[in-house]
Amino acid sequence: MTATRRVVLMRHAKSSWKTGASDHERPLNGRGRRDAPRIGAELAERGWVPDHVSSSDSERTRETFARMRDALGFEGDPDFRHDLYHAGIEAVRGVVGALPDSTRVVLVLGHNPGWEEALAWLTGRDEEMKTGSCALLRVDADTWSDAMDRAAAWQLEALIHPREI
């Protein structure tokens, strides 16, 4: 049965380069820590609360989600995955395409340049994904697998940048 499927494609909030940590272990900076809950609140206000969260397992994506979780109103267990660390469209397609069809909204949290490439593949549009940006995507499809096979078929409902909220 055809259903509306929605993806929140989100790039992690602003991170710090001053820690001396490895790229995978970099935390958020002050702006990122302030922006994350605001982003969560904006998604909740727009009605884009996910049924499922899949995220890179990096420190900055974990911290982004932890800081936005309460404002977002997500109650489940996030799926932190190494295969989404610096990944692109193929990893997103694999992860999202395997979701149960009862899932209606998924948040996929990761990194550039892969997220800009994924957005372009899904929508056919080249858009900048600044840190903390969320692309709200929608498509009608029978299954998540079918939905993730549709290049340039997804509609970009909104592109949210932290500085604009």
Residue pairs with C-beta under 8 A, 6 or more apart in sequence:
1 142
2 140
2 141
2 142
3 101
3 104
3 140
3 141
3 142
4 104
4 138
4 139
4 140
5 104
5 138
5 139
5 140
5 141
5 144
5 147
6 48
6 104
6 105
6 106
6 136
6 137
6 138
6 157
7 96
7 105
7 106
7 107
7 108
7 122
7 135
7 136
7 137
7 138
7 154
8 43
8 48
8 50
8 105
8 106
8 107
8 108
8 134
8 135
8 136
8 137
9 92
9 108
9 115
9 118
9 119
9 122
9 129
9 134
9 135
9 137
10 39
10 64
10 107
10 108
10 109
10 110
10 115
10 132
10 133
10 134
10 135
11 109
11 110
11 111
11 112
11 115
11 129
11 130
11 131
11 132
11 133
11 134
12 28
12 32
12 56
12 58
12 60
12 61
12 64
12 109
12 110
12 111
12 131
12 132
13 28
13 31
13 32
13 33
13 35
13 36
13 39
13 60
13 63
13 64
13 67
13 131
13 132
13 162
14 28
14 29
14 31
14 32
14 35
14 131
14 132
14 162
15 26
15 27
15 28
15 29
15 32
15 60
15 131
16 26
16 27
16 28
16 29
16 32
17 26
18 29
19 25
19 26
19 27
21 27
21 59
23 58
24 57
24 58
24 59
24 85
25 58
25 59
26 58
26 59
26 60
27 59
27 60
27 63
28 36
28 60
28 63
28 64
28 67
32 60
32 63
32 64
32 131
32 132
33 63
33 67
35 131
35 132
35 162
36 63
36 64
36 65
36 66
36 67
36 68
36 132
37 67
37 68
37 70
37 71
38 71
38 162
38 165
39 68
39 71
39 132
39 134
39 160
39 162
39 165
40 67
40 68
40 69
40 70
40 71
40 72
40 73
41 71
41 72
42 134
42 160
42 165
43 49
43 68
43 72
43 107
43 134
43 160
44 71
44 72
44 73
46 136
46 158
48 105
48 136
49 72
49 73
49 74
49 105
50 72
50 74
50 105
50 106
50 107
51 76
51 102
51 103
51 104
51 105
51 106
52 76
52 79
52 99
52 103
52 105
52 106
52 107
53 65
53 74
53 76
53 78
53 79
53 106
53 107
53 108
53 109
54 78
54 79
54 81
54 84
54 95
54 96
54 106
54 107
54 108
54 109
55 61
55 62
55 65
55 78
55 79
55 80
55 81
55 84
55 107
55 108
55 109
55 110
56 80
56 81
56 82
56 84
56 85
56 86
56 87
56 109
56 110
56 111
57 80
57 81
57 82
57 84
57 85
58 85
58 111
61 80
61 84
61 109
61 110
61 111
62 80
64 109
64 132
65 78
65 109
74 107
79 95
81 95
83 91
83 94
83 95
84 91
84 92
84 95
84 108
84 109
84 110
85 110
85 111
86 110
86 111
86 114
87 110
87 111
87 114
88 113
88 114
88 115
88 117
88 118
89 114
89 117
89 118
89 121
89 122
91 114
92 108
92 110
92 114
92 118
92 148
93 148
93 149
95 108
96 106
96 108
96 144
96 147
96 148
97 144
97 145
97 147
97 148
97 149
98 144
98 145
99 106
99 144
100 144
101 142
101 143
101 144
103 144
112 129
115 129
115 135
116 126
116 127
116 128
116 129
119 125
119 127
119 129
119 135
119 137
119 156
120 126
120 127
121 151
121 152
122 137
122 150
122 151
122 152
122 153
122 154
123 135
123 137
123 152
123 154
123 155
123 156
124 151
124 152
125 156
127 135
127 156
127 159
129 135
130 161
130 162
130 163
131 162
132 161
132 162
133 159
133 160
133 161
133 162
134 158
134 159
134 160
135 156
135 158
135 159
135 160
136 156
136 157
136 158
136 159
136 160
137 154
137 155
137 156
137 157
138 154
138 155
138 157
139 147
139 150
139 153
139 154
139 155
141 147
141 150
147 154
